[in-house]
Amino acid sequence: MTVLVTGGAGYIGSHMTLALKDAGRSVVVLDDLSCGFPWLVPDDVPLVRGDVGDQSLVRDIIRKHEVTAILHFAGSIVVPDSVRDPLFYYRNNTVQSRGLIETAIAEGIRNFIFSSTAAVYGEPERTPITEDMPHQPISPYGTSKLMTEWMLRDAAVAHPDFNYVALRYFNVAGADPQLRSGQSFPRATHLIKIASQAATGERSHIEVYGTDYPTSDGTCIRDYIHVSDLAQAHLCALNYLEAGGQSTAANCGYGYGYSVLEIIDAVKRVSGVDFPVKVAPRRAGDPAILVAGNERVRNLFGFVPKRDDLDQIVGDALAWERRLQVLRTEQDAKTLVPA
Ligand SMILES: NC(=O)c1ccc[n+]([C@@H]2O[C@H](COP(=O)([O-])OP(=O)(O)OC[C@H]3O[C@@H](n4cnc5c(N)ncnc54)[C@H](O)[C@@H]3O)[C@@H](O)[C@H]2O)c1
């Protein structure tokens, strides 16, 4: 009954590994370490370095560890990079996922959870966004994820024993409250991470992209979910599948949002640091408001958020940034940069 966590040395996958261990589950991690860190994987969890598209490697892991479920986090996640190099994103996110899904089905895996994204909706006509709204991604990143959802959908029809849940995350933030993991990638682009880096002095300032959106203060509104709550949503989805639930897709967010300026105010308030903020032009493809309709994840899987509190999310993110500063002085700095 082992769970294979792909991308388990990354930000969300490492929190998932902790949540599974905390729930008493057996875990094995597969990660190519392109953006991940071995030290984010608990010492007693086997870490296999390799690519999710390496079908003989994945087959060996499934057999050796008696894997019965796969949670697939591995992938490339930077939207502007996907615009610059779409074919890399289609290979790493779509083609390699195809190989993983094929191996999973060949090895008799029945339960599969996929990290999808709100980017599959593109620029929605209204919010909150529900799962049945049009899927019109505006970046190769979003398309690479939607194509994987389509492969899962079609494969599940052709192979009735294979069931999946695609979880479409909105903005993931925060860190493990026990500080066992957190967002550690130096070039991460998440707003709360960047603002926390400004508060801890890792950055000189932060930029706000556009102050003329049709929102209360003119800046974009996003739905921020605590990474530990997101891991709990996966546990609920896994329980659902293991109890015989049907394949589906579900949004992961709290159902309400905060503007960029509200987030910056929260980081300043919680940290007590008044860092510089510069206004920059809008970025292409940034919708004004992205908020999750979350009835499905709550009602179908029984997910109940426990950390939907902005000050806690920000406090945990700030605590992790400070922890990284200590780690930088304690450890060989090279271990804090991906291989
Ligand atoms: N962070 C967010 O806000 C967010 C939002 C929506 C969706 N997602 C999705 O969640 C998943 C995890 O995101 P994250 O923020 O933890 O990113 P991350 O970069 O921290 O983690 C991804 C991990 O996957 C590994 N990896 C990449 N390609 C691989 C491959 N081909 N084979 C094996 N390992 C590979 C990396 O080394 C890394 O450890 C991604 O699939 C991402 O698209 C993230």
The ligand as a MOL file (V3000), in Angstrom:
LIG
                    3D

  0  0  0     0  0            999 V3000
M  V30 BEGIN CTAB
M  V30 COUNTS 44 48 0 0 0
M  V30 BEGIN ATOM
M  V30 1 N 3.1140 26.1540 -6.7280 0
M  V30 2 C 1.9110 26.4950 -7.1980 0
M  V30 3 O 1.3610 27.5470 -6.8330 0
M  V30 4 C 1.1860 25.5790 -8.1710 0
M  V30 5 C -0.0460 25.9990 -8.6780 0
M  V30 6 C -0.7230 25.1440 -9.5600 0
M  V30 7 C -0.1830 23.8980 -9.8850 0
M  V30 8 N 1.0280 23.5330 -9.4000 0 CHG=1
M  V30 9 C 1.5660 22.2230 -9.7930 0
M  V30 10 O 1.9890 21.5280 -8.6240 0
M  V30 11 C 3.1030 20.6760 -8.9450 0
M  V30 12 C 4.1840 20.9120 -7.9140 0
M  V30 13 O 4.5530 22.2860 -7.9370 0
M  V30 14 P 5.6500 22.8770 -6.9640 0
M  V30 15 O 5.2900 24.2860 -6.7020 0
M  V30 16 O 5.8800 21.9510 -5.8390 0 CHG=-1
M  V30 17 O 6.9240 22.8800 -7.9240 0
M  V30 18 P 8.4260 22.4590 -7.6350 0
M  V30 19 O 9.2360 22.9170 -8.7920 0
M  V30 20 O 8.8410 22.8920 -6.2680 0
M  V30 21 O 8.3540 20.8550 -7.6180 0
M  V30 22 C 8.3470 20.0960 -8.7930 0
M  V30 23 C 9.2970 18.9450 -8.5620 0
M  V30 24 O 9.2740 18.0950 -9.7060 0
M  V30 25 C 10.5970 17.7100 -10.0510 0
M  V30 26 N 10.5680 17.3890 -11.4890 0
M  V30 27 C 10.3480 18.2370 -12.5230 0
M  V30 28 N 10.3010 17.5600 -13.6740 0
M  V30 29 C 10.5050 16.2410 -13.3700 0
M  V30 30 C 10.5440 15.0310 -14.1330 0
M  V30 31 N 10.3850 15.0500 -15.4620 0
M  V30 32 N 10.7540 13.8650 -13.4830 0
M  V30 33 C 10.9390 13.8420 -12.1270 0
M  V30 34 N 10.8950 14.9500 -11.3590 0
M  V30 35 C 10.6720 16.1400 -11.9730 0
M  V30 36 C 11.4560 18.9010 -9.6540 0
M  V30 37 O 12.8070 18.5610 -9.4110 0
M  V30 38 C 10.7470 19.3910 -8.3910 0
M  V30 39 O 11.2880 18.7960 -7.2290 0
M  V30 40 C 3.5120 21.0190 -10.3700 0
M  V30 41 O 3.0590 20.0020 -11.2200 0
M  V30 42 C 2.8010 22.3260 -10.6630 0
M  V30 43 O 2.4700 22.4750 -12.0170 0
M  V30 44 C 1.7380 24.3390 -8.5480 0
M  V30 END ATOM
M  V30 BEGIN BOND
M  V30 1 1 1 2
M  V30 2 2 2 3
M  V30 3 1 2 4
M  V30 4 1 4 5
M  V30 5 2 4 44
M  V30 6 2 5 6
M  V30 7 1 6 7
M  V30 8 2 7 8
M  V30 9 1 8 9
M  V30 10 1 8 44
M  V30 11 1 9 10
M  V30 12 1 9 42
M  V30 13 1 10 11
M  V30 14 1 11 12
M  V30 15 1 11 40
M  V30 16 1 12 13
M  V30 17 1 13 14
M  V30 18 2 14 15
M  V30 19 1 14 16
M  V30 20 1 14 17
M  V30 21 1 17 18
M  V30 22 2 18 19
M  V30 23 1 18 20
M  V30 24 1 18 21
M  V30 25 1 21 22
M  V30 26 1 22 23
M  V30 27 1 23 24
M  V30 28 1 23 38
M  V30 29 1 24 25
M  V30 30 1 25 26
M  V30 31 1 25 36
M  V30 32 1 26 27
M  V30 33 1 26 35
M  V30 34 2 27 28
M  V30 35 1 28 29
M  V30 36 1 29 30
M  V30 37 2 29 35
M  V30 38 1 30 31
M  V30 39 2 30 32
M  V30 40 1 32 33
M  V30 41 2 33 34
M  V30 42 1 34 35
M  V30 43 1 36 37
M  V30 44 1 36 38
M  V30 45 1 38 39
M  V30 46 1 40 41
M  V30 47 1 40 42
M  V30 48 1 42 43
M  V30 END BOND
M  V30 END CTAB
M  END
